[in-house]
Amino acid sequence: MLNVLLLVSLASCVSTGSGKVVIARDPPKKTIDSKIKELCNLPTLLPERELTQAEIEAYWGTDRWSLVDCYNKHKARNEVDGNK
């Protein structure tokens, strides 16, 4: 945590090349990409009939991809918010 505070402190200081150090009045804030603000996909609705093996795999793959995407959104959001 101390490393992060030190890094933020150093990032808000800029050298002008003349030996002077200028401290930024409003250092840039962490911004949240709109992609990680989106809601996660709900599980795929399955038809009410027997599915072929290919259909099962396709639905599973879609749901698995959505689950991993949702995990990555939450992880990124927590990193931006400072919760790890």
C-alpha positions as CSV (number, residue, x, y, z in Angstrom):
1,M,0.0,0.0,0.0
2,L,2.9,2.3,0.8
3,N,4.4,1.6,-2.6
4,V,1.1,2.7,-4.3
5,L,0.9,5.9,-2.2
6,L,4.5,6.7,-3.1
7,L,3.9,6.0,-6.8
8,V,0.9,8.3,-6.8
9,S,2.8,11.0,-5.0
10,L,5.6,10.8,-7.5
11,A,3.3,10.6,-10.5
12,S,1.7,13.9,-9.4
13,C,5.1,15.6,-9.5
14,V,6.5,16.7,-12.9
15,S,9.9,18.0,-13.7
16,T,9.9,21.0,-16.0
17,G,13.5,20.4,-17.2
18,S,14.8,23.5,-15.5
19,G,15.3,21.7,-12.3
20,K,12.0,22.9,-10.8
21,V,9.4,20.4,-9.7
22,V,5.7,21.2,-10.4
23,I,3.0,19.5,-8.4
24,A,-0.1,18.8,-10.3
25,R,-3.2,20.5,-8.7
26,D,-5.6,17.9,-10.1
27,P,-3.8,14.6,-10.9
28,P,-5.8,12.4,-13.2
29,K,-8.4,10.2,-11.5
30,K,-8.8,6.6,-12.2
31,T,-11.4,6.1,-14.9
32,I,-13.6,3.1,-15.3
33,D,-13.9,1.8,-18.8
34,S,-17.5,1.5,-19.9
35,K,-17.0,-2.2,-20.7
36,I,-16.5,-3.1,-17.0
37,K,-19.6,-1.1,-16.0
38,E,-21.8,-3.4,-18.2
39,L,-23.9,-6.0,-16.5
40,C,-22.9,-9.6,-16.8
41,N,-24.7,-11.8,-19.2
42,L,-27.3,-14.1,-17.7
43,P,-26.9,-17.9,-18.3
44,T,-28.2,-19.0,-21.7
45,L,-31.8,-20.2,-21.7
46,L,-32.0,-23.7,-23.0
47,P,-34.8,-25.0,-25.2
48,E,-37.2,-27.4,-23.6
49,R,-36.2,-30.4,-25.6
50,E,-33.3,-32.9,-25.7
51,L,-30.2,-31.3,-27.0
52,T,-27.5,-32.8,-29.2
53,Q,-24.0,-33.1,-28.0
54,A,-23.0,-30.2,-30.3
55,E,-25.7,-28.0,-28.9
56,I,-24.7,-28.8,-25.3
57,E,-21.1,-27.9,-26.1
58,A,-22.1,-24.7,-27.8
59,Y,-24.4,-23.6,-24.9
60,W,-21.7,-24.6,-22.4
61,G,-19.1,-22.6,-24.3
62,T,-21.2,-19.5,-24.5
63,D,-22.0,-19.7,-20.7
64,R,-18.4,-20.4,-19.9
65,W,-17.2,-17.4,-22.0
66,S,-19.8,-15.2,-20.3
67,L,-18.7,-16.4,-16.8
68,V,-15.0,-15.6,-17.5
69,D,-15.9,-12.2,-19.0
70,C,-18.0,-11.4,-15.9
71,Y,-15.1,-12.4,-13.6
72,N,-12.7,-10.2,-15.5
73,K,-15.2,-7.2,-15.3
74,H,-15.5,-7.6,-11.5
75,K,-11.8,-8.0,-11.1
76,A,-11.0,-4.9,-13.1
77,R,-13.7,-3.0,-11.2
78,N,-12.3,-4.0,-7.9
79,E,-8.8,-3.0,-8.9
80,V,-10.1,0.5,-10.0
81,D,-12.0,0.8,-6.7
82,G,-8.9,-0.3,-4.7
83,N,-10.4,-3.6,-3.5
84,K,-8.2,-6.5,-4.3
